[in-house]
Amino acid sequence: MRMRFFLLLVLLAGPLPAAQAAPAFAPALSLPALLLARNDARGDADPGLAAAAAEARRRTGGQVLSAERYPTNGETRYRIKVLTPDGRVRILNLEAR
């Protein structure tokens, strides 16, 4: 009886869905390019943030983990978090130009 119930349940469930192909991803973009694209989509484009992230990457030779803009005493500054090649995380505070 249990076997019949199980077979009926399997038949009513229908065929299993076909395996779906993995999504195709766009080529990897650098963080500065992603920041520009995100800010353009929001409508608050800040090319200075992308430039600051690129500058931090150039100075340290590392990978930019995050970047944000913040005002200080009426000035705009950028806080860039970078993973250096030796595995350390550095935080750079750069002035807006």
Residue pairs with C-beta under 8 A, 6 or more apart in sequence:
29 37
30 54
30 57
30 64
31 53
31 57
31 63
31 64
31 65
31 67
32 50
32 51
32 53
32 54
32 57
32 64
32 67
33 50
35 46
35 49
35 50
35 53
35 67
36 45
36 47
36 50
39 45
39 46
39 49
39 50
46 69
48 69
48 76
48 78
48 96
48 97
49 67
49 68
49 69
49 78
50 67
51 97
52 67
52 78
52 80
52 94
52 96
53 64
53 67
53 78
53 80
55 94
56 64
56 67
56 80
56 82
56 92
56 94
57 63
57 64
57 82
59 92
60 82
60 84
60 90
60 92
61 84
61 85
62 82
62 83
62 84
62 85
62 90
63 82
63 83
64 80
64 81
64 82
65 81
65 82
65 83
65 89
66 80
66 81
67 78
67 79
67 80
67 81
68 78
68 79
69 76
69 77
69 78
69 96
70 76
70 77
70 78
70 79
71 77
75 95
75 96
76 96
77 93
77 94
77 95
77 96
78 93
78 94
78 95
78 96
79 91
79 92
79 93
80 91
80 92
80 93
80 94
81 89
81 90
81 91
82 89
82 90
82 91
82 92
83 89
84 90
